[in-house]
């Protein structure tokens, strides 16, 4: 994947020879201090950048230089990347957070809603 090239959604099909533009695929983007989030038109979330506080939500502390899809998180309509944390608003109105949220030292994953 080259810089600016959008990730391919699982099961997606493309016409041969058609160049994709990232903004045609993603509905919402947000950039934090050193990481970024994108909501795919399907409601899935992709993340990349620094991950030392779990702000990517992929369940690892590994920095990602290419976008990775967050497992188990769908139906998202908006995202917000903070300094060391991330937030997602789902279509059902719930807000999910992960990374260093500052909420009593809690760290949540993108696959589990913080309470």
Secondary structure, DSSP 4 states (H G I P E B T S, - for coil): --TTPPPPPTT----TTPPP-HHHHEEEEEE-SSEEEEEETTS-EEEEE--TTSTT-SSS---EEEEEEPTT---EEEEEE-SSEEEEEETTS-EEEEEE--STT-EE-TTS---
